[in-house]
Amino acid sequence: MTTITIQKPATVRVPRAAPIAAAIALKLLDAVDQYVSRHRAQQAERGRIAEAAAVRRYADQVRALDPRFAADLCAAADRHEIG
């Protein structure tokens, strides 16, 4: 014959401020996430603008040798800058 003893755990009360603190923490994390996302998007845009400017400078250098190629480079820089 086997005997099994089952114990009921004691009920733990939720601290009064816990739901409020959790809501504040979630809002704070959401705000930080939005800030980081916006910062990364701005950083990527600045990178695209700088890369497009470098291609345009190169197009200006080769414009005298091959104007059609320079025009193609400028068009590609425009498309890259847009995203």
Secondary structure, 3 states (H helix, E strand, C coil): CCCCCCCCCCCCCCCCCHHHHHHHHHHHHHHHHHHHHHHHHHHHHHHHHHHHHHHHHHHHHHCCCCHHHHHHHHHHHHHHHHC
